[in-house]
């Protein structure tokens, strides 16, 4: 009986041992015989990995950690373990490697050139790539070593890769690094990275967010193309260029952070970002520097609602807002010369657009299918209109054609417009020429009552030469004038004549048309003579521009020009001279540059039509009677009062007012 009990106990012990061994086997391998536990191997000599892992084991390992040294032969062996394709016929190794940890490697020999195949038999060559791990479809996790600051690795086409740990000291992410890693969800870019190559994350459709380090100064084209799960991205301060198609087809991108001076936006940079609703600062830097914009940049950004474009853009590129069906508000640059083909094609929510006064051309289908657009004001400067430019604008009710004579058009230009319900307004006396013209003559209602309009932009190389640039035949017909370059009193006098100034003390004046004057890119020169100027009641004053020690002094430059309505002063102007705009009683708007520090006496005396005036923060001196007979809002701590001003006094850098009787609200000044 004792013997039987002992035997039974031995059998129990044996059974337990067998069960334990089986349980170890289960933990070590799955039902198919694949090893699921991490295998760690050290390779003391590069090129010997195949000697350490025998051929009967290499295809069973799913989780591998390698330390030591590797070379090209070892990389080929790892690729076989991961089941890579090896010819153009779709043949592949039976490897199952899914988790690869190379984080503890101490050395790897440089791989100058490496041939790889994808599942379709396409062969490509990776040059100067330390870790050519592309098209390893079984890989799910990869840890790369901190060997060098600048080296290339490729995980292109690893469509099951979910996690990749890049080197902590990496400075460059090369071209195609993670291209088409469609399962990649978790990626951290080292803060030391300065460059992200072309197609680096293209096709990473599972990537929901990515933090681009502040040190990055270059992002290559197509870098994030097709990252369809990406919702937010912010670019670093040092990045000046957004390359072609960088964020194209990021269909879930909703917010884009940018606080930089972007100098270049490449073709299709944001095309297809259908949920991107606003880009508040994308053109912020263009106020201070020139910017280059590619074609179709925002095509099919169907949630984009509004856009402001900076003043130094001269051409709106082809297809820029094509298919932006939610775009309802756009501010175009004042000096835009051309709107190219398809620029606003399909902007079906755009109900209003103000075309710049100096616009020369509208391209093919430039405003086609803007189905909510009800009116258009075509500037006098327009010289060409492309076919189908307004096709599909079936809500159009009014078109003002300010061109003195009809420019070339055809019926296709206005295809879809109801000619019986859309009224065409043309300059006075131009009815017959428009009625006879192809395309224009299709309108059943042509009304010739528009006041003449003509714009001109002039650049002077030498002060005093404006009258050489604008001949007497057009001098009095120009309504909008922009002058760039140096100007002296001779030029100002010519501008005064163009604005209908008084000729003598008898009240005679020129019959002229200029009412909008832009001098923002001009600069005063003190080499001109002092010139007599006249007012309506026989006033006679002297206009001069005088070079002072630290600035340029001016007096009476625009005195009594009652034809002027808008004036933009030179950007480098620091002082507004005495009686600068005195008695300009039709002047409605003045843009004062930020550098102005001093405003001399009577500068705006009796500017009775001036609607608003914003003074720059740098004002340090306002002389007496600057705003005589002008109303503004006086701000106290608790209330806003509107009071007449008769003089300003400066004490200890604080501006005080002499205030007379309180009056009702009408005009204001903002300080």
LUMTIBA-840122 format. One record per atom (N, C-alpha, C): x, y, z. Coordinates in steps of 0.02 Angstrom, whole numbers, plus 50000, padded with zeros to 5 digits. Example, Ala and Ser with C-alpha at 12.3 -4.5 7.8 and 13.67 -1.06 7.14 Angstrom:
506604971650390506154977550390506604983550390506424988850354506844994750357506455000250394
This chain:
500424994050000500005000050000500445006350000500965006050038501445011550042501785012649975501945006849942502275007149876501805010349825501175008649828500685011349781500605018949790500595020949854500525028149869501115032049842501715029149851502325032449827502325033049752502095027649719502065027649645501575032949621501015033049657500505038049638500775045149645501135046449699501425053049710501935054849655502325049849634502815050949580502465052749515501915049049503501525050549441501235057649444501015059649503500745066449510501285071649496501865070349526502425075049516502605075449442502625069649408502795069549337502275073249296501645072249315501095075649279501155083149287501315085249349501395092449362501965095349321502525091549318503095093849278502925094449205502555089549180502345089749109501905095849096501445097049143500995102749136501385109349138501875109649183502285115749186502675116949122502955111549096503325112149032502865114348977502265111648976501775113548924501595120948931501525123048994501345130049004501905134648982502525132648993503105136548969503095136848893502935131248863502905130948790502365135648764501805135848799501265140348778501475147548783501855149248835502085156048844502615157848793502985152848770503555154048726503365154048652502845150248634502645149648564501895149048560501615151348502500895150648493500745144148458500115143248440499895136848411500235135348345500445140448310500775139348245501515138148251501755138248313502465137148323502885143448322502575149248315502945155548315503135157448386503735160048394503985162148459503735169248473503345169948526503055176548541503445180348594503845176848633504245180248684504835183748651505035189448679505605193148649506245189048655506585188448598507235185148594507765190648591508255190348635508795195248636509445191948615509765194848565510405192048542510925197648538511535195848555512085200548549512525198448491512685203248448513105201848389513765205348399514265201948426514905205248441515285207248379515185203448325515525204848262515015205848207515045211648174514575213048120514595207648067514015205848042513965200847989513855193848013513785192848078513725185948106513045184448134512545188648122511875187348149511605180648125511735178948062511475172648035511805166548068512395167448098512725161948134512415161048204512145166548231511855166248298511145163548297510755165848248510075163348241510065158348183509955152148199509985146948148509385147348101509475144448042508965144847990508305141748011508305136648054507685133548075507305137648127507635142948153507315147248203507125154148175507465156248123507405163248100506695165148080506305160448053505635162148029505105161348084505315159048143504835158048197504835163848247505345167948245505415173448293504965179348272504555181748319504115187548306504345193748342504755192948394504965198648436505715198048449506105202848421506835202148422507155208648447507635207748493508055213348515508775211648500509125216448468509815215248447510275220448479510825218148507511355222548531511995220948493512485225248500513125224048467513195227848402513475224448350513635227748287513305224148228513085228148178512765225348118513095228148056512995224348000513195226947935512645225247884512795226147820512295225047768512035217847769512465213047779512255206047780511745204747836511855207947893511395207147949510715210347933510725216047900510095219347881509705214847833510045211647786509705207047740509395201247779509755198847829509505193347869508875195447908508885201447936508305204147972507705204747925507825207047864507285207747816506975200947800507395195747794507125189047782506695186847842506935188247903506555186447962505875189847964505825195747932505205199547931504775197847870504995193047829504585190747773504595195447714505175197947696505215202647640505125199147573504925203147523504905200747454505605201347425505775196747379506465196847355506545196447279506005196747241506065197247168505445200447138505455201147073504905204447039504305199947027504345193647048503795188947038503335188347098503455192347150503045192047210503265186647259503855184047251504105178947298504335182247362504215178847419504395181647483504635176147531505015178347581505245173847633504685172747684504745167147720504205165247765504315167847836504595173947841504735176847906504115179947938504135180548006503565183248042503765188448094504335191448086504565196348135504105202448136503855204148196503395209748204503675215348248504085213548296504345218448344505105218248341505395223948324506125224348314506405230048356506845228148403507155233048447507905233448433508105239148401508815240248385509095245948428508725247748481508905253648521509575253148556509825246948567510455246148605511045244348561510965245148495511535243848450512105248548466512715246048459513305250248471513635252548407513495248948351513825250848288513455247548229513465251148172513225248148110513645250848053513825246448008514215248447949513755252147900514035257147866513635261347821513385257247762512745257947747512435254447690512375259447633512795258847582512805263747528512225262847479512055256647463511525255447414511185248747431510515248747426510155242847447509535242047402509475236147370508895234747327508345231447367507725233847357507155230847391506575229947341506115225547359505515224347318504895225147361504355227647329503715227747364503295221847342502685221347368502265215547354502045215047281502105220647245501905220647174502495219247128503065217847157503655216247117504045222347095503845228247120504195234347101504865234747139505395235747102506065236047131506275243347139506565244947196506835251647207507495250947244507885256247241508545256347272508575261847325508765259947385508855264747439509605266247445509765272547436510465274647439510625277947506511215276547532511455279647594510945279147649510675273147658510155271947708510415266647758510515268647821510785264047870510315258247886509665259747888509185254547905508645254147851508775250447797508285249747743507765244447761507285246547801506765241847825506105242747788506135245747728505525247047690505185240647667504525241147660504095235747633504155229247674504235230047739504195224247784503495224347815503045220847781502335221547796502125218447863502555214347893502385211247957502565215648017503035220348007503275224348063502715228548094502685228548161502205232548198502535237848242503115236148269503475240748314504225240548298504535246448294505245246948281505545252048329506105250248360506495254948401507175255748368507345261948351507975263448317508495266048366509135264948352509665266648400509875274048398510175276448452510445283248455511175283148433511295281048371511985280248348512275286848323511915290048277512185295948245511645301448243511865307648237511395313248233511075313748164511455311748114511215312648045511285306148007510745302248004510755296247963510055294747938510025291347882509385289647852509165282647871508525281847880508235275147888507575275247850507335269547830506725269347791506265263747816505655265747833505125260947851504545261647801504705264147742504205265347690503805259047675503145259847671502715254347652502585249247706502835250347766502695245647822501985247047847501505244447812500815246447823500515244047889500825239247922500575236947987500965240048046501435244348031501825247648084501375252448122501315251548188500905255948229501325260648272501935258448290502355262448335503075262248311503385268148311504095268548294504435273448341504975271348372505365275748415505985277848378506015284348363506595286948327507155288748375507765289548351508325291348394508205298048430508425298548491508325304548530508735310448505509295309048472509745314348450509715315548375509205312948342509155313548269509055320748248509385322748193509325329548168508955329848101508865324148068508565324148002508135318047992507515319047968507085313647946507095313747870507345308447840507465308447768506835307547726506935307947660506385306947613506075299947621505425299647617505045293247615505105289147679505345291847733505495287947792504905283647816504315286747823503725283047846503175283047793503355284047731502855284347678502425277947677501765279047674501275273547669501285268847729501505271247787501425267447849500715268847874500235265747844499535267647853499245265947921499595261847961499365260148028499725264048083500205268248063500615271848113500175276648153500165275648219499755279748263500165283848312500735281248331501125284348384501835285748359501995292148356502665294048334502875300348372503485300348397503755306248431504385308348394504385314648373504965317348338505415320648389506045319048386506535321848433506565329448426506635333048481506685340348478507305342848442507785338248428508395340248393508315340348317507755337648292507645337248220507565344248190507915345448135507875351948100507585351248030507535345148004507325344147935506875338047929506315338747893505865333147879505825332547803506025326847777506105326147705505455325147666505525324847600504955323947555504615317247569503955317347569503545311247578503675307847645503975311247692504195308047754503625304347790503035307347795502455304247828501865303547780501995304047716501465303547666501095296947672500425297247673500035291147676499975288047745500195291547796500115288947865499395290647887498925286747862498215288447869497925287247938498305284147983498065283048052498355288048102498795292248078499135297048122498655302748139498475303448204497985308448224498305314948246498915314748271499255320848290500015319948286500345325448275501075325248273501335332048294501835332048336502135338248361502785339448323502795344848284503395346548247503835350848291504455348848303504895352648349505035359748325505195364048372505325371048356505945372148314506395367248314507025368048277506955366548202506385363948181506285362148111506255368348067506695368648017506695374347970506535372147899506465365647889506305363147821505825357247826505295357547786504835351947776504755351047701504915345147676504905343847605504195342947577504155342947511503505342247477503195335447494502535335347497502145329347511502295326247580502605330047624502835327147688502265323947727501665327147727501095324447764500495323147718500645322147655500115320847606499705314747625499035315547624498595309847637498575307447709498805311547756498735309847828498015311247848497575306847829496855308147831496555308247900496925306147952496665306448021496945312348060497415315848030497735321548064497235327248073497145329548136496645334648150496955341448164497545341648190497855348048208498605347648197498875353048171499595353348164499815360648172500385361648205500665368248214501375368148188501545373048148502225373148120502665377748162503315376248165503775380048208503925386948181504185391148225504315398148208504835398948153505315394448150505865395248102505705393048032505115390048022504945387547955504685393247911505005394347855504825399847810504455397447748504535391047731504235388447670503775382547684503185382647655502735376847656502765373947585503065368147579503205365347513502575362747479502645360947415502075358547375501755352447407501095352547411500685346847434500875344447504501175348647544501385346647612500815343647652500225346847650499655344447688499065342447644499205341247581498665339547534498295333247557497635333447550497195327747566497235325647640497405330247683497315329047755496585330747770496135326247753495425327747749495105329247817495435327447872495155328847938495515334547974495995337647940496355343247970495875349047981495795351048045495315356248062495655362748083496265362348107496595368348133497335368148114497575373948095498275374548074498575380548110499065379248153499375384548191499995387348157500005393948148500575397048114500655404148140501245405648165501385412348189502045414748160502155413048097502805414348066502755419248008503335420947983503365425047922503475420247863502935417047841502975412447785503155416247722503655413747685503885417147624503695413347561503505406947569503325403047510502815397747529502285397247489501785391847496501755388347428501925382047426501975378347364501315376147336501325373547274500725371147241500355366047285499695366847289499245362047321499435360647394499725365447428499965364447496499415361947543498805364647535498245362647579497655359847538497765358247476497215355847433496895349547463496235349347462495875343547486495795343147562496005348347598495905348447671495185350647683494725346147675494015347847669493695350047735494025349047793493745351247857494105357347885494585359847849494965365647872494525371847863494315374847918493835380347914494155387247916494745387747944495075394347945495825393647953496165398647927496895399047930497065406147952496995407648017497005414648039497655418348027498225414948026498865418548022499295416247964499005412747916499405409847863499785415147823499505421147816499835426347777500075432047822500135430647887500335435947933501005439147913501505434947899502165437447884502215441147819501725440047774501755443247708501655450747713501445453247772501395460447780502085463647782502595459647800503255462447812503765460247760503595455347719504065452747669503685450247609504015449147554503675446547495503515439147505503015436847469502805429847476502665427047407502845420747398502715417147336502175411847350501665411647308501105407047318501015402847256500975396247265500885391647210500165391047187500035386347142499375385447114498965380447155498315381347153497825376747185497975375547259498225380647293498445379947362497885377547408497275380347399496715378647443496155375047405496305371947350495785368647310495395363547353494735363847348494285359147383494365359347459494565365047486494515366147559493795368247571493355363447574492635364747571492345367847634492725368047689492485371147750492775378147761493235380147719493555386647727493045392147716492975396647766492435401547764492675408547745493275410347765493505417147750494255417247740494495422347706495205422947693495385430247682495925432247715496225438847705496885437947669496995441847617497615441347578498005447947584498655447547595499065453547608499145457847545499315464147557499335469047504499875468247453500405464447468500955464047420500885458147371500325454847370500195449647320499935452947257500275451847201500085455047138499665450447094499745443847103499375438947062499055433747107498405432647097498065427247132498145420947089498515415947112498715410447069498135406047046498275402246996497795397746966497485392947017496825392547018496465387747058496535388647133496735394547156496895395347227496325393347273495715395347257495135393647300494625389347262494845385847212494395381747172494045376547216493385376347211492995371447249492925372947323493095379047345492995380947416492265383047424491835378247431491115379447426490825383047486491195383747542490945387447600491245394447605491705396147560492025402747563491515408247550491405412347601490895417647595491205424647599491825425047622492145431547629492875431147610493085435647567493795435947547493985443147537494555445047566494825451847558495425451447511495345454447452495875454247402496365459947412496995459047393497495464447398497295470447357497425476347382497225482447349497565483247281498175480447275498545481347212498605474947172498135470547181498115464347142498015466047068498435463147026498405464546954498065459046915498085452946940497825447346901497495442146945496915439746924496595433946954496605428446902496995423246914497135418246863496575413046856496665408546808496155403546791495925399746853495275398446857494955394246909495045396946980495275403046989495445405447056494875404547106494255406347086493675405647131493145401047101493345396847055492875392247022492535387747075491865387947076491495383647122491435386347193491575392647204491485395647271490745397647277490335392747289489615393547284489305397447342489685398947395489425402947450489645410247447490045411847397490305418647391489765423247363489495427547406488945431947385489195438847365489825440447383490085447047369490845446747362491115450347314491845450847308492005457747279492485461147311492685467747289493325467047248493265468247184493845467747140494275474047146494935473147153495385478947162495365483747104495485490047119495425495447069495945494947014496515491547028497055491146978497065484446941496565480346950496545473746919496575474146843497025470046813497105470046740496765464246705496745458346738496485452546703496115447746749495605444546719495235439046751495305433046706495545427446733495695421546693495095417246677495235411746643494735406746623494385404046685493725404446687493305402046742493515404946810493765411046808494035414146870493505414646924492885416246906492335416746954491755412246934491885407046898491355402546873491015398946931490365397846923489955394146972489965397247041490065403747045489945407347107489205409047108488815404147126488085404347114487705409147160488035411847212487705416747255487915423947240488365424747194488615431447177488055435247141487865441047168487315444947140487545451147102488155453447116488395459547082489145459347074489385463047024490105463647012490255470746991490815473347016491045479946997491715479046962491715479146896492325478046857492705484646851493335484846873493705491246873493885493546803494015499946797494175502846732494835500246704495265497646748495925495246727495905488346694495335484946698495275478146671495395478046596495855473646574496045473246504495855466746471495775461446510495595454946480495165450846528494695447246498494255442646535494265436046499494415430646534494455424046504493765421046489493755416046447493135412446431492835409446494492185409546498491805406646553491995409646621492255415746620492475418946682491915419446733491305420746710490725421446755490195416046742490385410646709489905405346692489605402446755488955401346754488625398346811488455403146868488595409546858488405414546909487675416446897487225411746910486535412546890486115416946936486415419446990486055424147034486245431447019486665432446968486915439146953486345443746932486335449646966485815454646952486095461046922486735462346936487025468646912487775467846901488005470646844488725471046830488875478246811489355481246848489595487846830490245487146792490225488846728490825488446686491105495546679491635497046717491905503846719492405505246663492545500146622493005501246566492705506246517493115510946495492865516146449492585513146385492885507546362492635503946304492615496546321492175492746290492125485646307492745481746287492985477546332493555473246316493295466746286493745462846256493545456846220493205451846267492615449746247492235444746284491815440846234491495435646258491045431746215490445429746257489955426746225489365424646262489545419446315490075415446301490285410346350490545413546414490805419746408491055423246467490505423746520489895424946497489325425946543488845420046540489085414146521488655408246513488285406646578487615406246574487215404746633486915410746666487145416746649486855422846676486205424446638485695426346674485045427946644485085435046615485175435646550485275442146518484665446646524484085443646536483475447746541483385450746611483715447846661483635450246730484265453446759484825452646725485455455646749485575462146711485665467646749485755474246720486505475646712486685478246654487385480146640487445487746641487845490346687487965497546693488645499146663488665504246620489275506146584489385513646591489995516046575490125523246581489655527346537489535533346559489105537946522489365538746450488915537846402489085538546332489355532246299489405526746337489695520546310489175515346291488535517346292488005512546279488095508946212488195512746159488215509846092488795504946084489385506746109489965502346100489865495746137489545495846195489405489646231488845485746197488345489146172487775485746140488005482046077488505484746043488755481645982489275476245995489565476146055490115471546069489885464446082490285459646058490125452546069490125451046144489635447446167489575445746237489205451146276489475457146278489165462646314488475464346285488425463846219487795465646187487225460746200487375455146233486845450346249486405452646306486645457446346486235460046401485655464146374485065462746398484475466346373484395473146405484725474146462484685480646497485385483446505485565488446463486205491746467486085499046485486355501246540486225508046565486895511746569486945517346534487585520946531487565527146577487665525946642487665531546689488235531346740488745527046728489295526746775489775532546765490005535446820490505540746816491155537746792491545541546753492175538946726492645536846783493015531546772493495528946821494115526646785494695528746812495325526746782495865526346835496245521046835496775520146885497455519946852497955521846890498635522046864499135520746920499645516546905500195515446952500835517746918501225521846954501825524846926502405523946975502995522146948503595521646989504115526646963504355530947007504845535946988505545533847010506015534746966506715533546983507035539847011506785545646986507065552147005506495556747025506585560347081506065565047103505975570547051505355572747043505205578246997505025576046927504935569446916504815566946848504115564046838503655565546884502975562746877502635565046813502725571346795502385573746734502665570446671503265567446676503525563746619503205556846613502955554346669502645547646670501905548046653501575553546669500865554346656500775560246610500585558946548500515564246499499885568346509499865574046476499295578546482498655575546455498715570546410498125567446381497725563246431498055560846484497705556846535497725559946604498065565446610498175568646675497525569846714497025572446680496415574446715495875569146716496015563346686495515557946686495645552546739496235552646769496415547546818496055548846884495715543646909495345544246973495725541047030496135535947016496515532447068497255532347047497685534747091498395535347075498815532447131499295528247112499795525747159500485527647133500875531047175501535533347156502045530147203502565527147173503115524247211503765527847194504245527847241504885531047228504925538047257505475541647244505585548347273505135553547239504845557947280504425563447253504625569947287504595575447249504725582047277504125586647265504205593047278503645597747272503385598247200503815597347150503575597447081503085591747068503235585947097502775580247090502125581447128502185584247189501585585647227501145590747191501455595747160501075600647122500705597347063501025592647031500695589146975500105585047002500195581847060499645578147092499085582947110499255588847135498745593847153498335595747091498665596647035498305598246974497845592546953498085586346961497675580546944497065579846989497115582747050496565582547098496125588747095496245593147046495815598947036495955604647083496605606347092496775611747139496595618547110496585623447154496475630347133497105633147100496985637247048497545639647006497805646347030497345650547056497535657347075497085659847130497165666147149496775669047203496065670847181495915670047118495245671747092494755665947098494985660147124494535654547132494495649847072494905651047022494925646546964495265639946984495045634446954495335627946972495325623346911495735618046915495765613046862495145608546865494925606446808494375601646803494685594646800494745591446857495115585146861494715579946899494985573746903494595568146928494905564446987495545565547002495885561547053495555562347121495365556547150495075556847218495385551547264495785546847237496105541747279496855542047265497245543747317497975544547310498335539947358498785535847331499175531147371499915532647364500225534847419500935536447420501325531847467501045526247486501355522047537502065519947518502205519047454502865517047432503275522847404503045528847418503415534847397503815537547457504285541947442504675545147495504805552447475504755556947524504835564047510505575565747498505685570047449506355572547434506345580147440506855582847473506875590047486507205594147433507275591347372507655595047321507205599247275506565599747290506115603647249506025610747274505745615247234505655622247253505055623247299505025629047332504435631047369503925633547317503305631247323502795632647271502185635747304501905640947272501295644047296500695639547282500265638947333499635635147325499065639647347498465638147320497905642747330497295639047358496865643147392496255640547420495645643647387495055641447409494435643447375494265650847386494475653847439494295660747454494875665547443495305663747396495875668047382496465666947428496415661647471496985659947514497605658547472498175660847495498805659147463499295656847516499575650847505500055648047552500665645647513501175643447550501775640847517501885633547537501925629447485502045622247495502795620947491503045616947538503755615147534503885608447566504425605347544504695599247575505415600847592505585600447657506235602647679506575597047719507185595547699507575590447734507835593347799507635590347856507865592547921508395587647947508625588648009509175584548034508995577248040508405575748068508215568848079507585566748042507295571448005506665569847971506585574447911505995574147880505825578547824505225582747844505295589347841504745593747859504325595447798503665595747808503215597247752502695602347775502465606447729501915611047743501455611647682500805611647695500295613347645500295608847583500525602647589500585598447529499915597347495499395595947534498745594347505498225599547524498445605447540498015610847562497465612247510496845612147535496255614247496496155610047433496305603647436496145599147380495465595947395494935599347376494275596847394494035591147350494455588947301494285583147261494515576547293495015576947336495285570847367494785567847417494725561147414494295557547461494705552747504495245549947476495665545147513496395546747500496795546947554497515547947546497875542947591498365539547563498795534947600499495538047599499755539747658500395543347664500985538547659501585541147643502175536847637502325532947701502535526747693502675522447750503235525047795503705528847765504275531347805504155538347832503555540847826503415547647851503405547747927503745552547957503785553048030503435559348056503255563848011502955570148033502425572347982501835574148007501315577047964501345584647973501495588047919501665595047922501075599747933501245605947943500745611247955500255611747897499615611847915499075612847865499115607747808499355601747824499445596647772498795595347733498235594647769497595593247736497075598647750497305604547767496835609847783496345611147727495695611847746495145613447699495035608047646495255601947659495085596347614494395593747636493885597347618493235596047648492855590047621493135586647571492835580347547493255574247565493795575347603494235569947622493885565447674493835558947659493475554247703493945549547741494525548147712494955543247745495685544947733496085544647787496805545547783497135539847820497615536647788498015531347821498675534447842498775534747908499385537747936499865532147954500485532347931500965526947944501155526548017501385520648037501535519348108502135523348133502565525948088503175529448109503045536748128502455539248114502315546348128502335547648203502715552748223502775554648293502495561648307502505565848256502295572848265501765574848213501255578448238500755581348193500745588848206500905592748154500965599948161500275603348163500285609648179499665613448188499245613748124498595613848134498095614548080498145608948028498445603248046498545597947996497895595647964497355595348004496715592847978496165598147987496345604347986495865609647999495305609447946494685609447971494085609547930494045603847879494285598047901494165592047860493485589247880492965592447857492295591247884491985584647863492275581247813491995574847791492385568847817492915570147853493345564747878492945560247925492875553947907492435549347943492795545848000493435544347992493805540748043494545542148035494895541948090495615543048089495925539148145496405534948129496755531048180497475533548185497635536048245498305538648257498755533048282499375532748259499825527448282500025528348355500245522948386500425522948457501045527148471501455528448419502085531948430502025539548432501415542248428501325549548429501595552448494502045557348488502325560548548502165568048550501945570848493501835578048492501255579748445500755583348473500205586048434500175593548447500255597648395500275604848405499565607748407499525614248419498885617648426498455617048363497805616348376497295616648324497385611248271497685605648290497765600248241497085598148213496585597748258495925595348238495405600948244495595606948229495115612448234494495610948192493905612048224493265610948191493165603648172493435599148212493355591948198493115588548262492705583448256492425580148315492765573448327492815571448390493105564948404492845562348471492985556148486492775553148549493315554148601493135557248657493605558048712493475552548763493985548648778493895542948823494105544748894493655544348941493825545049011493805538149042493915537649107493935531149140493265527649137492725531649144492065528549153491595529749094491715534849054491235536549002491595538348937491215538148883491465540448818491065546648799491405552348791491085558448772491335560648704490905563948666491135566748602491155574348610491745577148598491845584148613492215587548556492085593948544492475597748494493165599448522493665599448478494345600848499494585607348466494905611648506495185617648478495935618148487496205614348532496935614048537497155608248580497765606048569498065600648608498685603348642498795601248704499395603348739499745597148765500395596848755500785591148779501155593048843501055589148897501415590348959501675583748985502325583348996502625577449025502415571048988502415571248921502245565648879501515563348886501105567648916500385566148921500015571448880499525569148841499155573848799498515576148835498425582748840497835585548872497425589248819496795590048833496375593448785496055599748816496015605148775495585610848792494905609148762494415608648804493765606148782493235611648785492865612448731492315617048731491665613148730491115616348712490445613748721490365606548695489995602548734489845595648715489325595548659489425591248610488955590848553488745583648542488295582548495488045575848482488545571848441488485565248444488965560648412488925561248337489515561348304489525560948231490165557948203490735560248225491375557748199491825555648256492365551848240492805549748294493525549148271493975549548321494685548148312494865542548359495255537648335495475532148379496205533048395496375532748459497075533448481497275527048517
